Amino acid sequence: MKKDKTFLYVLWIALTAFFVISFIILPKSFSGEWYFDSVLIKIGFIEIRWYGLLIAVGILLATFIAENEAKREKVSEDDFFSVLALGIIFGIIGARIYYVIFNFSYFSHNLIDIFKTWEGGLAIHGAILAAFLVAFLYSHFKKNCTFTFLQGLDIFTFVLPLAQSIGRWGNFFNHEAYGRPTNLPWKMYIAPEHRVPGYQNFEFFHPTFLYESFWDLIVFLILFYFIRNKRQNYGEVTALYLILYSVGRIPIELLRTDSLYLGKFRVAVLISILLIIVGVLMFVFLRKGSIKKDKNNSIA
């Protein structure tokens, strides 16, 4: 396959944007000198929050890149945008349902808060499960669908970490998803009103949103290069995503102060371990050729 220079352009843009933001905005914010409100614009009863805006930006940018890949793989625009719309809608629903289930003790007494997604509370594992289900159902029941299930997953998962990387900055503006107290040079100041119970006497915490944003960006660049240059079978990109994202998520999750729990265990850690196992088995199975390439799942 002819190598695509688009990867180099994306690499340059992504790294430039990341480091400009990191060296201009973060030092002032992390020291406590600058404070960012979670609301970007408020006109009467209308509010535009950073959280929603950044998720939207992440989705739009990921869509642009995924559409380009879909065209290369001869997926029709109708199929691409149809499954994309369904994936976004049910992905958000799945992310919220997942979060609510593992916080049911709170939401059972605050039912109206279930619908306040703009305040945060979207779990990526719920979104992934919902999006995978949408891709499966669409590719199997849509007549004359122009992509296979595994092919569709690859187009989705290789851009997903880019959307995650951008979306994580919504946690920064919401002053949430930070880690345990720390005195490391890159420690992040958290105002008293945003500190989780039990940590009111601490001022500086691990910026776990930044750790994950940076890791997601690395995963995206690896998958971008892989899908354009190294993939041999549909599904390999998805397997690598499950492995790489989960490997980074585990140590980051262990630092966080707001994890979802199942008994004494952090749910995200348990799910990540499971996804690593699934990803490894899936990649080995595909790479060994257990799924034979034919006209429906071969890569031109």
N, C-alpha and C positions, 0 to 999 in steps of 0.2 A: 504494500500500500504506500502511495506517495505521502511523504511527511508533510504535515500542514503547519505553516508558519503562524497560524492563528494562535497556537499554543504560546509562542514567544510573546506575542502582543498581549495576550491575556495575563501572562506571567508578569510582564513589565508593569502593566496598569494596576494589577492587584497589589503587587509589592509596593509600588509607589504610593498608592492610596493608603495602604495600611500603615506605612511608616510615617507618612505626613501626619495622619491623625494621631498616631501614637506619640510622636515627639512634640506636637503642638498643643493638642487638647489634653491628653492624659496627665502630663506633669502638673499642670495647674489644678486639674480636678482631683487627682489622687492626693495632693497635698492639702486639699480642703479650701484652697484659695478661690476656686471657681465652683459654683453650684448650678446644676442644670435641673430645671423643673421637668417633670414627666410630660407636661402639656406644652406642645410647641406653639399652637395658636388656639385662642379661644375667642369666639364671636358669639355673644349671647349664650344660648344653650349648646352651641356647636363647639366641640373640642376636637382638635387634631393632636393626637399624642405621638410622641417619638416612637413608641413601641409598635403601633400599627403602621406608621409610615415606613419604618425600617423593614418590617416584615414584607410590606408591599414592594419596596424597592428590591429586596432580595429575590422575591418571586419574579418580578419583571425582568431583572437581569438574568436570572437563571433560565427563564422562559426564552429570552432572546438567544442565548447560547444553545439551549436544547433544541430550539427550532432549527438552527443551522445544522446541528447534527442529524436531526430527523430528515431534513432535505437530502443530506448526503446519503442517508440510508433508504431513501425513496419511500418514506412514510408520507402519506397524503396529509395535506393541511387540515382537512376535515377531521380525520382520525386524531391527528396531533392535538388540535385545539379542543376537540370534544373530550378526549380523555384527560387533557390538562385541566379543563374547567371542572370536571367531575372530581379529579384528584385533589384540586385545591379546596373545593367545598367540603368534601368528605374528609380530607386530611385535617382541616381545621376542626371539624366536628369530632373526629377521632382523637385529636390531640387534647381537646377539652374534656371529652368523656373520660379518657385515660386519667387526666389530672384530677377530675372530680371523684372518680372511683377511689383513688388512693388518698383523697382528702375528704371522704364522705362524712366523717365525724363533724367536720365544720360545715359543709354544704347542706347537710341534712337539716341544720337549724338556720341556714341562710340561703334558701332556695333561689331567691332573686339574684344572688351573687354568681350563680352558675352561668348566667348570660353576660357577665361583665368581663369579657375576654380582653378588653382594652386595658384592664388593670394587670394583665399578665396571667400566667397559669395555663400555658400550652405545653404539653409534653411531647417531645419529638418522636418518642417510640410509638405513641398512639397515632401520630400522623403517618408514620412509616407503614404501620400495619394497615391503616385505612387505605392509603394510596396503593399499596401492593394488592389489596383486595379489589380495588377499582380496576387496576390494570388487568388483573386476571379475568374478571367478569367481562370487561369490555372486549378483550382480545379473543375470548372464547364464544361470546354470544353476538358480537357485531358481525353481520354478514359482510364478507369480502374485506375484512380488516387488513390493513396494509402493514401490520407489524405483529410479531409473535409476542407472547407473554414475556419471555426473558429479554427479548430485544427492547420492549417497552420499558422494562425495569432498568435496563442499562442507561437508556436515554434519560430516565428520571433520576437515577441515583448518582450519575456522574456530576450533575449540577446541583444536587441537593445540598452538599456541604457548603457550596458557595452561598446559597440562600441562608443556611444556618449561620454561617460566619457573619453575614450582615445582620441577620435577625438578632444575634446575641447582643448586639449593641443596644437593642431595645431594653435588655436587662440593665445595662449601664444607666440609661436615662430613667429607668424605673427604680433604681437603687436597690436591686434585688439580685439573687443568684450569686452572691459573693461567698467567699470561703471563710475559714477560721481566722482568728486574729493572728497577725504577723508583724514583724519588724523588719522584714526584707526591704531592700531599697525601692522596690516597685510596689510597696504597700499602698492600699487604697483607703482613703478616708470615707467613713460612712457617718452621716449625721445621726444624732440620737434618735430622731423619730423614725428612722429606717432600720435601726438595729433590731435583730431578732431577739426574742425573750432569752435572758440568760447572758447576753453579751452587751448589756447597756454600759458597762464600765470600760469597754474597749473602744478605741477610735479607729484603728487601722486593721484592714482585713486583706486576705488574698483576693485579687481581682480574677476570680475564676471565670467570669464572663470573657475576659481577655484571653485567658489560657485556651478556652474552647474555641473562641473566634479564630485565634491564630492556628490552632490545630486543624480546624475545619478548612481553613484556607489551604493549608499544606495538603490535606486529603484531596481537596478539589483539584489542585494542580497535578497531583499524582494520577488521579483518575482521568483528568483531561488528557494527559500525555498517554496514558495506557489505552484509552478508547481509540485514540487516533493512530497509535503506532504498534501496540503490543497485543491487543485482544485477538484471540483465536476463535472463541465461541461466544455466542450470546449468553449472558448470565455471569461471565467472569468479572465484569465491572461491578455488578451488584454484590458479588461475593467479596470482592476487595473492599467495597464500601463498608459492608457489615463488619469486616475484620478491622480495618483501619480506624473507622470512627469509634468503634467500641473499645479498642486498645487505648485510645486517648481519653475516652469518656470515663473509664474506671478510676484512674488516679485523680482526675479532676473532681469527680463526684465524691470521692472520699474526703475531699477538702471542704465541700459545701456544708453550709449550716441549715439548708432548707430542703434536704432530700426527702423524697417520698419513701415511706417505710412499709414493709410487709413483715410484721412482727419486729424482730431486731435487725432485719436485713434491709439494706438500701435497695429499692426496687430497680433503679437504673443500673446498679452493679450486677444484680442477678440477670437482668435482661441482656446486658452487654456481654456477660460470660456466655450466655446461651447463643447470642448472635455471632460471637467469635467462632464457636464450635460449628454452627450452621455454615458460616462463611467459609471456613477452612475445608469442611467436607464438600461443600458445593464447588469450590474452586478446583480441588483435586479431582473430583468426579468429572467436571467439565474439561479440564486440561488433559486428562488422560483419554479423552475421547469417548467416554461412556455414553455421551449423547452425540450421535453421529451427525455431522453436518450434511444437510441436504438443501434443496432449493428453498425451504421455508425457514431454515435457521443458519444458513451459511453466511459468511461475511465476504462481500466482494472486495 
